[in-house]
């Protein structure tokens, strides 16, 4: 549960300085510390890290689209950022609740980059 909620905390802390990019730090720290001693915690931390990396890639891709199209892409990017943000919040809370219950949670639409 800590891995999922640490992503929320990291995003809140860094949102005023860097658009919430701190959402990686918590899951990464939890995974690095617990990867050898607690398999369930390591699995969920890795899952949270992969999800936050996937969300960051999607967000960055929309920013690049907006820059390449000289702002015209914002017509698509702004509504998508809202959808991504709400989805990120809802899925992170759902994952934390499932992990608290001892159930493995798999985020949808996630690139499994960290194996």
Secondary structure, DSSP 8 states (H G I E B T S, - for coil): -HHHHHHHHHHHHHHHHHTTTTHHHHHHHHHHHHTTT-HHHHHHHHHHHHHHHHHHHHHHHHHHHHHHTTTTTHHHHHHHHHHHHHHHHHHHHHHHHHHHTT-----TT------
